[in-house]
Amino acid sequence: MSESPLSSLDGKPTAAHVANTAPVTATATGLLEKKHSSGSSPSFADSEKIGAGADADSADNVLAEYSEEQVMNMGRAFARKYELPNEDDMFGKAAALARQPERYDHMSFLTEEERLACYDEEHKPFANMPRKLIAIVCASAMGAAVQGMDETVINGALLFYPKNLGLGAPTDRNDWLQGLVNGAPYLCCAGVSCWMTDWLNNLMGRKRVIFVTCLISAITCLLQAFAPTGERGWHYLFAMRFLLGLGIGPKSATVSVYLAECSTKKLRGIICMNWQTFTAFGIMWGYVFSLIFYRVGSGAVHGGLNWRLMLASAMLPAIAVLVQIPWCPESPRWLMGKGRYREAYESTVQIRAHRILACRDLFYQHVLLLEEGSLQKPYFARLGEVFTVRRNRNAFICAFICAFMQQFCAINVIAYYSSAIFLKSGFTEISSLAASLGFGLVNFFFAIPAFFMIDRFGRRFLLLNTFPLMALFLFVTGFAFWIPGQQARVGVVSMGIYVFSAIYSFGCGVVPFVIAGEVFPLYVRAIGASLFTIILWGFNFILSVTWPRMLNALHPQGAFGFYAGWNVIGWFLVYFFMPETKQLTLEELDEVFDVPLRTRVAHQFGQLWPDFQEYVLRRKNVPRAPPLDRHHRLAVKAMEWDEKASVEQVEKA
């Protein structure tokens, strides 16, 4: 793994380093020596580094080894170089604040208003959210709802469209084709559109990618409603749904990056979980619209009108995004990568509660861009290092487990086919849609507690405690189909699905996307995030295609038992291969994932009995082996700032 020029393994600055940084003006120039051409920008998901950006603690801050005066001169030189407004020495003060953001109350040069803005950002983050940041959150939330609605309107439409499109006969061929049509968007995501994400973001920027993909989603959702009736109608519906994947794939990756780049420290975790939460929100509304249109008559439309309206209704959240996103500012991080610093400044001011906070974040993001610029390697070189470098490979295994298990825990099988499952258990058609709405409500509202649990209890903890319970209630759901009485059977099936959904929502529902955003090091983060998304959509498609055939071949008992078994396997995968990542710095994550896999597995085998005593037998003071990773904090230095520069160079900057 190549080292960043801003990284060092020695804990203290060397004497030579101190000597080299003595000339303040030289330091300021060194910061500004490295330019980003306006024609290129760093890889799109590299921006996750900003998640530890302006809000980094001083111990992990790349500016920590420099004096306050040196850093203030860097900020002033930065403002001069890019012709940014610097009234009242705003960038000088902001640079000092970026160096020690938690010590704002001890900085005498800050005005009372500026200190109050820092206090409010730390202690009252929701009370002072800028309107433009709220607009970004709302638009991104509706972008997630597009995917959720599609998952469930196809669920309701599945009760009607097969018999109108020549797939109604109960044959193996029709089972496979129904699954193929339902999973077409995710086939496109895994095979085509997710591979385009990095290129599209570099070309158009975040908000334009979101706009274009939502436009594609809106058009294709509407066109699905015009599928011709008859045996060839499924070809048209498959094609439209495949094209829908062009809208879902890039958007699913871009929205989370856009949110991460625009949000503040205190709000970042909550805001970035919006994707999964509002996917659940879209799932819920998909069931609502399926119920609304259920009793719509065909009228003059040959081949049924109700299922066509269900499919078309998924365009509504996409239209909401198309209306909102043009009024949102572009990501400052993307604008800086393109060399458009004045626009980046104006954008940052719109999404921060005070100008001092905007200048602080803009300056520190520039510092991190200097680090990122040295990490750019050819695409295929970075792709290879995901698998050849141990630290990266272990992170990929962790992300793969999360992506794989989010699909094989069976949640999307239920989301896509819950109406058919309830129908098979004895519900009527309208009752099955109503029961599916209950599933959607549970899925959404039980995702809310995850906002408060994921950083408090940890990612690994949530997965280890939810997988066994999900397996249990899948077994309960499957075995309930053997209950002879219809009333008792439908009650137990509903209970099993609802409890399973509730447990999933604050475990495997939210953890995977958080893991994907934090485990990869900066220089392969874009590729790691793309691989995670491709794996996620690929297995999503496999489940969509295989479930109808599996349900007929294994019956509900065997099909649910199959996925219950995978939840048991998921527990062992997480226990042996996945370390805890909550509240770790980037340096600590490097150490955690650099532990050899065999060493980690052997260590976890040794912890089985102590864990059983502590968590099952509830014993205290259980002796344990020392941790594999000691979480040493590594000092960070800016080597390029050590370079001597003449006063003339400083003045030119």
C-alpha positions in Angstrom: 0.0 0.0 0.0 1.5 3.3 -1.0 2.0 5.9 1.7 0.4 9.3 1.6 2.9 12.2 1.6 0.9 13.6 4.5 1.5 10.5 6.6 4.3 9.4 8.8 4.9 6.6 11.2 7.0 8.5 13.8 5.0 9.8 16.6 6.7 13.2 16.9 8.0 15.8 14.4 11.7 15.4 13.9 14.2 18.2 14.6 14.7 18.5 10.9 11.0 18.8 10.4 10.8 21.6 13.0 13.7 23.4 11.4 12.2 23.1 8.0 8.8 24.6 9.1 10.4 27.6 10.8 9.8 30.0 8.0 6.1 30.7 8.2 5.8 32.1 4.7 7.6 29.1 3.3 5.1 26.8 5.0 2.2 28.8 3.6 3.7 28.5 0.1 4.3 24.8 0.5 0.7 24.3 1.2 -0.2 26.0 -2.0 2.5 24.6 -4.3 0.4 21.6 -5.4 -2.4 22.7 -7.8 -5.4 20.8 -9.1 -6.0 21.3 -12.8 -9.5 22.5 -13.6 -9.9 19.7 -16.0 -9.8 16.8 -13.5 -11.0 15.9 -10.0 -10.2 13.1 -7.6 -12.1 9.9 -7.8 -15.7 10.4 -6.7 -15.9 8.4 -3.5 -12.5 9.6 -2.2 -14.5 12.3 -0.6 -15.3 10.1 2.3 -12.0 11.3 3.7 -13.9 14.6 4.4 -15.9 12.6 6.9 -12.9 12.9 9.1 -12.1 16.3 7.7 -12.8 19.6 9.3 -14.1 17.9 12.3 -11.0 15.8 13.0 -9.7 15.9 16.6 -6.3 17.6 17.0 -4.6 14.3 17.7 -5.4 13.1 14.2 -5.4 16.5 12.5 -2.9 17.0 9.7 -2.3 20.6 10.9 -1.6 19.5 14.5 2.2 19.7 14.2 2.2 23.4 13.2 1.9 26.4 15.3 -1.2 28.5 15.3 0.6 31.4 13.6 1.9 29.1 10.9 -1.5 27.7 10.2 -3.1 31.2 10.1 -0.6 32.2 7.5 -1.5 29.2 5.5 -5.2 30.2 5.6 -4.4 33.8 4.4 -2.2 32.5 1.6 -5.0 30.1 0.6 -7.5 33.0 0.4 -5.0 35.1 -1.7 -4.2 32.3 -4.1 -7.8 31.5 -5.0 -9.1 35.1 -4.6 -11.5 34.3 -1.9 -13.0 37.1 0.3 -11.0 37.4 3.5 -12.6 40.3 5.4 -11.7 40.4 9.1 -9.0 37.9 8.5 -11.7 35.2 8.2 -9.5 32.6 6.6 -6.7 33.1 9.0 -9.0 32.6 11.9 -10.7 29.7 10.1 -7.4 27.9 9.5 -6.6 28.1 13.2 -10.0 26.8 14.0 -9.4 23.9 11.6 -6.2 23.0 13.5 -8.1 22.8 16.8 -11.8 22.8 16.2 -12.7 21.7 19.7 -10.8 24.6 21.3 -12.9 27.5 19.8 -13.7 28.9 23.3 -10.0 29.5 24.0 -9.3 31.5 20.8 -9.4 35.2 21.7 -9.3 36.3 18.1 -12.8 34.8 17.4 -15.7 37.2 18.0 -18.5 36.2 20.4 -20.8 35.5 17.4 -18.2 33.2 15.9 -17.7 31.3 19.1 -21.5 31.0 19.5 -21.7 29.5 16.0 -19.1 26.9 16.9 -20.9 26.1 20.1 -24.2 25.7 18.3 -22.7 23.4 15.7 -21.3 21.2 18.5 -24.3 21.2 20.9 -27.3 22.2 18.8 -26.7 20.7 15.4 -30.4 20.3 14.4 -31.5 23.7 15.7 -29.2 25.6 13.3 -29.3 23.5 10.1 -29.1 25.8 7.1 -32.0 25.7 4.7 -29.9 24.6 1.8 -28.6 21.6 3.8 -32.1 20.7 4.7 -33.0 20.9 1.0 -30.1 18.6 0.2 -31.3 16.1 2.8 -34.9 16.2 1.5 -33.9 15.7 -2.1 -31.5 12.9 -1.3 -34.2 11.2 0.9 -36.7 11.3 -2.0 -33.9 9.8 -4.2 -33.7 6.8 -1.9 -37.5 6.5 -1.9 -37.5 5.9 -5.7 -35.8 2.6 -5.2 -37.9 1.6 -2.2 -41.2 2.3 -4.1 -40.1 0.3 -7.1 -39.4 -2.7 -4.9 -42.9 -2.7 -3.6 -45.1 -1.5 -6.5 -43.8 -4.5 -8.4 -44.9 -6.5 -5.4 -48.5 -5.4 -5.8 -48.4 -5.5 -9.6 -47.2 -9.1 -9.4 -50.7 -10.1 -8.4 -52.1 -8.9 -11.8 -49.5 -8.4 -14.6 -48.4 -12.1 -15.1 -51.9 -13.2 -16.4 -52.0 -10.1 -18.7 -48.5 -10.5 -20.1 -48.6 -14.3 -20.8 -46.9 -15.4 -17.6 -49.9 -16.5 -15.7 -49.7 -20.3 -16.2 -48.0 -22.1 -13.2 -45.0 -23.4 -15.1 -41.3 -23.5 -14.4 -40.7 -21.2 -17.4 -43.1 -18.5 -16.1 -41.7 -18.7 -12.6 -38.2 -17.9 -14.0 -39.5 -15.1 -16.3 -41.4 -13.4 -13.5 -38.3 -13.4 -11.4 -36.3 -12.0 -14.4 -38.8 -9.2 -15.0 -38.9 -8.3 -11.3 -35.1 -8.3 -11.0 -34.3 -6.5 -14.2 -33.3 -3.2 -12.6 -30.8 -4.9 -10.4 -29.3 -6.9 -13.3 -28.6 -3.6 -14.9 -27.2 -2.1 -11.7 -24.7 -5.0 -11.2 -23.8 -5.5 -14.9 -23.8 -1.9 -16.3 -24.8 1.2 -14.4 -22.8 0.8 -11.2 -19.6 0.6 -13.3 -20.4 4.0 -14.8 -20.7 5.8 -11.4 -17.2 7.1 -11.1 -17.1 8.3 -14.7 -20.5 10.1 -14.4 -19.6 11.8 -11.2 -16.3 13.1 -12.6 -18.0 14.3 -15.7 -21.2 16.0 -14.3 -20.8 16.4 -10.5 -23.1 15.1 -7.7 -26.3 17.0 -8.2 -26.4 16.6 -12.0 -25.9 12.8 -11.7 -28.8 12.7 -9.2 -30.9 14.8 -11.5 -30.2 12.7 -14.6 -30.7 9.4 -12.9 -34.0 10.5 -11.3 -35.1 11.7 -14.8 -34.3 8.3 -16.2 -36.2 6.7 -13.2 -39.3 8.9 -13.7 -39.4 8.2 -17.5 -38.9 4.5 -17.2 -41.4 4.1 -14.4 -44.0 5.9 -16.5 -43.2 3.8 -19.6 -43.7 0.6 -17.7 -47.4 1.4 -17.5 -47.6 1.1 -21.3 -46.6 -2.6 -21.6 -48.6 -4.2 -24.4 -51.0 -7.0 -23.4 -50.2 -10.4 -24.6 -47.6 -13.1 -24.6 -44.8 -10.7 -25.7 -45.7 -8.0 -23.2 -43.2 -9.2 -20.7 -40.4 -8.4 -23.2 -41.3 -4.7 -23.1 -41.7 -4.7 -19.3 -38.3 -6.3 -18.9 -36.7 -3.8 -21.2 -38.2 -0.8 -19.3 -37.3 -2.2 -16.0 -33.7 -2.9 -17.2 -33.4 0.7 -18.2 -34.7 1.7 -14.8 -31.5 0.2 -13.4 -29.6 3.0 -15.2 -31.3 5.4 -12.8 -31.0 3.3 -9.7 -27.3 2.2 -9.8 -25.4 5.5 -10.0 -27.9 7.2 -7.8 -27.5 4.7 -5.0 -23.8 5.5 -4.7 -23.9 9.2 -5.5 -26.5 10.2 -3.0 -24.5 8.9 0.0 -21.3 10.6 -1.2 -23.2 13.9 -1.8 -24.6 13.8 1.7 -21.2 13.0 3.3 -19.6 15.9 1.5 -22.2 18.4 2.5 -23.0 17.4 6.1 -21.4 18.5 9.3 -19.6 16.5 12.0 -22.5 16.1 14.3 -25.0 15.3 11.6 -22.9 13.2 9.3 -23.8 9.8 10.7 -27.5 10.5 11.0 -27.7 12.1 7.5 -25.7 9.4 5.8 -28.1 6.7 7.1 -30.9 8.4 5.3 -30.4 6.2 2.2 -31.5 3.0 4.0 -34.1 4.7 6.1 -35.9 6.4 3.2 -35.5 3.3 1.0 -37.7 1.8 3.8 -39.9 4.9 3.5 -40.3 4.3 -0.2 -41.1 0.6 0.4 -43.9 1.7 2.8 -45.4 4.1 0.2 -45.2 1.6 -2.5 -47.6 -0.6 -0.5 -49.8 2.4 0.1 -50.2 3.1 -3.7 -50.7 -0.6 -4.4 -53.6 -0.6 -2.1 -55.0 2.7 -3.5 -55.0 1.4 -7.1 -56.0 -2.2 -6.2 -59.7 -1.6 -7.0 -59.2 0.6 -10.0 -61.2 -1.0 -12.9 -59.7 -1.6 -16.4 -62.1 0.8 -18.1 -61.1 1.2 -21.7 -57.6 -0.2 -21.0 -57.2 -3.7 -22.3 -55.1 -5.8 -19.9 -55.8 -4.1 -16.6 -55.2 -0.6 -15.4 -54.5 -1.1 -11.7 -51.1 -2.7 -12.0 -50.1 -0.1 -14.6 -50.9 2.7 -12.2 -49.0 0.9 -9.4 -45.8 0.7 -11.6 -46.2 4.3 -12.8 -46.6 5.7 -9.2 -42.9 5.0 -8.5 -42.2 8.1 -10.6 -43.6 10.4 -8.0 -40.6 10.6 -5.6 -38.3 10.9 -8.7 -40.3 13.9 -9.8 -40.0 15.4 -6.3 -36.2 15.1 -6.7 -36.3 16.7 -10.1 -38.1 19.7 -8.6 -35.8 20.0 -5.6 -32.3 19.2 -6.7 -31.7 22.2 -9.1 -32.1 24.5 -6.1 -29.4 22.6 -4.1 -25.8 23.7 -4.1 -23.2 21.5 -5.8 -20.8 19.6 -3.5 -18.0 21.9 -2.5 -15.6 18.9 -2.5 -16.3 18.2 -6.2 -16.0 21.9 -7.2 -12.6 22.1 -5.4 -11.5 19.0 -7.3 -12.3 20.8 -10.5 -10.3 23.9 -9.4 -13.5 26.0 -9.0 -12.7 27.4 -5.6 -14.8 30.5 -5.7 -17.9 28.4 -6.5 -16.9 26.0 -3.8 -16.7 28.8 -1.3 -20.2 30.1 -2.2 -21.6 26.6 -2.0 -20.0 26.0 1.4 -21.4 29.2 2.8 -24.9 28.1 1.9 -24.6 24.8 3.8 -23.0 26.1 7.0 -24.6 28.1 9.8 -21.9 30.8 9.8 -19.2 32.0 7.5 -16.4 31.1 9.9 -17.5 27.5 9.8 -17.7 27.6 6.0 -14.2 29.0 5.7 -12.8 26.4 8.2 -14.3 23.5 6.3 -13.2 24.9 2.9 -9.6 25.3 4.0 -9.4 21.9 5.6 -10.9 20.2 2.6 -8.3 21.8 0.5 -5.6 20.4 2.8 -7.1 16.9 2.4 -7.2 17.4 -1.4 -3.5 17.9 -1.3 -3.1 14.5 0.4 -5.5 12.8 -2.0 -3.8 14.2 -5.1 -0.7 12.2 -4.3 -2.8 9.0 -4.0 -4.1 9.0 -7.6 -3.1 5.8 -9.4 -4.3 4.2 -12.6 -7.7 2.6 -12.1 -6.6 -1.0 -12.7 -3.6 -0.5 -10.4 -5.9 0.5 -7.5 -8.4 -2.2 -8.4 -5.6 -4.8 -8.1 -4.5 -3.4 -4.7 -8.0 -4.0 -3.3 -7.1 -7.7 -3.5 -3.3 -7.8 -3.3 -2.8 -5.5 -0.3 -3.7 -7.3 3.0 -5.2 -4.3 4.7 -7.5 -3.6 1.6 -8.3 -7.3 1.1 -9.5 -7.7 4.7 -11.6 -4.5 4.4 -13.1 -5.9 1.1 -14.0 -9.2 2.9 -15.7 -7.3 5.6 -17.7 -5.2 3.1 -18.5 -8.4 1.0 -19.9 -10.1 4.1 -22.2 -7.2 4.8 -23.4 -6.8 1.1 -23.9 -10.6 0.7 -25.8 -11.0 4.0 -28.0 -8.0 3.5 -29.4 -9.9 0.5 -29.3 -13.5 1.8 -30.9 -12.6 5.1 -34.1 -12.6 2.9 -35.4 -9.1 3.4 -35.7 -8.3 -0.3 -37.4 -11.6 -1.0 -40.1 -10.4 1.4 -40.1 -6.9 0.0 -40.6 -8.1 -3.6 -42.9 -11.0 -2.9 -44.7 -10.4 0.4 -48.1 -10.1 -1.3 -47.6 -13.5 -3.0 -46.3 -15.0 0.3 -49.3 -13.7 2.3 -51.6 -14.9 -0.5 -50.1 -18.4 -0.3 -50.7 -18.4 3.5 -54.4 -17.9 3.1 -55.0 -14.1 2.7 -57.2 -12.7 0.1 -55.6 -10.4 -2.5 -56.7 -7.2 -0.8 -55.8 -8.5 2.6 -52.3 -9.6 1.3 -51.6 -6.0 0.2 -52.8 -4.7 3.5 -50.5 -7.1 5.3 -47.7 -6.1 3.1 -48.3 -2.4 4.1 -47.9 -3.5 7.7 -44.5 -5.0 6.7 -43.5 -1.7 5.1 -44.6 0.3 8.2 -42.6 -1.9 10.5 -39.5 -1.7 8.2 -39.6 2.1 8.2 -40.4 2.9 11.8 -38.0 0.4 13.3 -35.1 1.8 11.3 -35.4 5.0 13.4 -33.8 3.5 16.6 -30.7 2.6 14.5 -29.8 6.3 14.4 -29.1 6.2 18.1 -27.8 2.6 18.3 -25.1 2.2 15.6 -22.5 4.5 17.2 -23.3 3.6 20.7 -23.3 -0.2 20.5 -21.3 -0.7 17.3 -21.7 -2.3 13.9 -20.5 -5.8 14.8 -22.6 -5.9 18.0 -25.8 -5.1 16.1 -25.2 -7.8 13.5 -24.2 -10.5 16.1 -27.4 -9.8 18.1 -29.8 -9.6 15.2 -28.8 -12.5 12.9 -29.9 -15.3 15.4 -33.2 -13.5 16.0 -33.8 -13.1 12.2 -33.0 -16.8 11.7 -35.5 -17.7 14.5 -38.4 -15.8 13.0 -37.7 -17.0 9.5 -38.0 -20.5 10.8 -41.2 -19.5 12.6 -42.6 -18.0 9.4 -41.8 -21.1 7.3 -43.1 -23.6 9.8 -46.3 -21.7 10.3 -47.4 -22.9 6.8 -47.9 -26.3 8.4 -50.6 -24.9 10.8 -53.9 -26.4 9.6 -56.2 -23.6 10.7 -56.2 -20.7 8.2 -56.8 -18.0 10.9 -54.0 -19.2 13.1 -51.7 -19.8 10.1 -52.1 -16.2 8.7 -51.6 -14.8 12.2 -48.4 -16.6 12.8 -47.0 -15.9 9.3 -47.8 -12.2 9.7 -46.2 -12.1 13.2 -43.1 -13.9 11.9 -42.6 -11.5 9.0 -43.3 -8.4 11.0 -40.9 -9.3 13.9 -38.2 -10.3 11.3 -38.6 -7.0 9.6 -38.3 -5.0 12.9 -35.1 -6.8 13.9 -33.6 -6.4 10.4 -34.3 -2.7 10.4 -31.8 -1.8 13.1 -29.2 -4.5 12.3 -28.5 -5.7 8.8 -30.7 -2.9 7.4 -28.3 0.0 8.3 -24.9 -1.5 9.0 -23.8 -2.5 5.5 -23.8 1.0 3.9 -22.1 2.4 7.0 -19.4 -0.3 6.8 -18.9 0.3 3.0 -18.3 4.0 3.6 -15.6 3.6 6.3 -13.5 0.4 6.0 -11.6 1.2 2.8 -8.5 3.5 2.8 -8.7 6.7 0.9 -7.0 5.7 -2.3 -9.2 2.7 -3.1 -12.4 4.0 -1.5 -14.1 4.8 -4.8 -13.4 1.3 -6.1 -14.3 -0.4 -2.8 -17.6 1.4 -2.7 -18.4 0.5 -6.3 -17.5 -3.2 -5.7 -19.8 -3.2 -2.6 -22.7 -1.8 -4.7 -22.1 -4.2 -7.5 -22.1 -7.2 -5.1 -25.3 -5.8 -3.4 -27.2 -5.4 -6.6 -25.9 -8.6 -8.1 -27.2 -10.8 -5.3 -30.4 -8.8 -5.2 -31.0 -9.8 -8.8 -30.2 -13.5 -8.1 -32.7 -13.5 -5.2 -35.4 -11.8 -7.4 -35.0 -14.4 -10.1 -34.8 -17.5 -8.0 -37.4 -16.9 -5.4 -40.6 -17.8 -7.4 -39.0 -21.1 -8.5 -37.7 -21.8 -5.0 -41.1 -21.2 -3.5 -42.7 -23.7 -5.8 -39.9 -26.3 -5.5 -39.2 -26.1 -1.8 -42.6 -24.8 -0.6 -42.7 -21.9 1.9 -41.3 -24.1 4.7 -38.2 -25.0 2.8 -37.7 -21.6 1.2 -37.8 -19.7 4.5 -35.7 -22.4 6.2 -33.1 -22.0 3.5 -32.7 -18.3 4.2 -32.9 -18.9 8.0 -29.9 -21.1 7.6 -28.0 -18.3 5.8 -28.7 -16.0 8.8 -27.0 -18.6 11.0 -24.1 -18.7 8.6 -24.0 -14.9 8.7 -23.5 -14.8 12.4 -20.4 -17.0 12.1 -19.0 -14.9 9.2 -19.4 -11.7 11.3 -18.0 -13.3 14.4 -14.8 -14.7 12.8 -14.0 -12.2 10.0 -15.5 -8.8 10.9 -13.8 -6.5 13.5 -15.6 -3.7 15.2 -15.1 -0.4 13.5 -17.2 2.1 15.6 -15.5 5.4 16.5 -12.1 4.5 15.1 -9.9 6.9 13.3 -8.5 6.2 9.9 -5.1 5.3 11.4 -6.8 2.9 13.8 -8.7 1.3 11.0 -5.5 0.7 9.1 -4.1 -1.2 12.0 -7.4 -3.2 12.6 -7.6 -4.4 9.0 -3.8 -5.1 8.7 -4.1 -8.0 11.1 -3.7 -11.3 9.1 -7.0 -13.1 8.5 -5.7 -16.4 9.9 -4.6 -14.6 13.1 -8.0 -12.9 13.5 -9.8 -16.2 13.0 -7.6 -18.0 15.5 -8.0 -15.2 18.0 -11.8 -15.4 17.6 -11.8 -19.2 18.1 -10.0 -18.5 21.4 -12.7 -16.0 22.4 -15.7 -18.3 21.8 -15.7 -19.7 25.4 -15.0 -16.3 27.1 -17.8 -14.7 25.0 -20.2 -17.5 25.9 -19.4 -17.0 29.6 -19.8 -13.2 29.5 -22.8 -12.8 27.2 -24.8 -16.1 27.7 -23.9 -17.1 31.2 -23.7 -13.4 32.3 -20.4 -13.9 34.2 -18.3 -11.0 35.2 -14.5 -10.5 35.1 -14.0 -13.2 32.5 -10.3 -13.4 31.6 -9.5 -12.5 28.0 -6.6 -12.5 25.6 -5.2 -9.0 24.7 -6.7 -7.4 21.6 -5.1 -8.0 18.2 -5.0 -4.3 17.4 -3.8 -1.8 19.9 -5.1 1.3 18.1 -1.9 3.3 18.2 -2.5 6.9 17.1 -0.1 7.8 14.3 1.2 11.3 13.9 0.5 12.9 10.6 2.9 15.3 8.9 2.7 17.4 5.7 6.0 16.5 4.0 5.4 18.9 1.1 5.1 21.8 3.6 8.6 21.1 4.7 10.0 22.2 1.3 11.8 25.5 1.5 10.5 28.3 -0.7 11.6 31.8 -1.3 9.8 34.9 -0.2 9.2 35.8 -3.8 7.3 32.6 -4.3 5.2 33.4 -1.3 4.4 36.8 -2.6 3.4 35.4 -6.0 1.1 32.9 -4.3 
